[in-house]
Amino acid sequence: MAQLLTEAEIQDLASNLSGWTIEGSKLCCQRKFKDFLQAMEFVNKLVEPAESAGHHPDIEISYNKVRITLTTHDAGGLTRKDFELAKEISQIS
């Protein structure tokens, strides 16, 4: 099981991520697109990195908005896996 991060580690790693916020024990971001089709195209681009990492985000889609939430469920909070996947997601347009 992945090791939970300390509050200091979380804040340090979060400072290197643009557009992501810490909400309790979750790392979150929201993206807005022109329309539903573009939102879905973005979501489909998340499949490969999530599968490769063996770590899957919670995804909410509302027409042209996509909300991504990361947490390591089996560890009960944030781990390096969350921040590594967030960094990869941040590079997807």
N, C-alpha and C positions, 0 to 999 in steps of 0.2 A: 504494500500500500504506500502511496505517496505521502511524504511528510508535510504536515501543515506548516504554513509560514507564520512567522511572528508578525505582530502589527508593524514593527519597524521594517521588516523585509517587504511586507505588502506595500507600504507607503513608498519605499525605495523603488520597487519594481513598477508601481503605478505611475510614478513620476516620469517614467520613460515611455509611457503609452499615451498617445494623443487620442482624445475622443472617448476614452473609457472612464467609467466611474466605479467606485467601490460602494456597494449597497449591501451592508451587513456582511455576510460571508460570500458575496457574489461579486463578480467582475462583469460590468454591463456596458453595452454601447447600443446606440440606435443610429440607423442610417435611413436616409430619405432619398427616394428615387423619383424619376419622372412619372412612372406609372407602375401598375402591378407587374407587367411583363419584365421590366428592368429589375424590380425587387426579386422576382423569382429567379431570374438569371443569376443574380448575386447569390441567392441562397444555394443554388445548384453548384456554385463555385466553392462552397464550404465543404462539400461532401468529401473530396479527396484529402484535403489537409486533416479533417477530423478523423477519417478512417485511418490515415497513415499514423496519426498520433494515438489512435485508440482512445480518443477523448472527444466526447460529443457535446456540443453546446445545446442549450435550450433555445429554441427559436420561435419567436412570435411574429406573425406577418399580419399587417393590417393595411390592405390595399398597396400603398407605395412606401410603407414604413416597415423596416425589419429591426426587431430588437433581439440582440444576442446576449445571452446570459451564460457565464462560465462559472462553474464551481466543481470541485472534486467531491462528488456525492459520497463515495465510499470512505473518504478521509474526513468528511464533515466540515469542509471549508475550502479555503484557497490554498493551492499548492503551486509549485513552479509550472506544472502542466498547464494550468489555466493561463498563466502569463505567456508561456511559449506559444500556445494556440492563439491567444489574443494578438500577439505580435504578427503571426502569420496572417490572421484575418485582416489586420490593419493594412496589409500590403495588397489585399484583393480589392479591385475597383469594380 
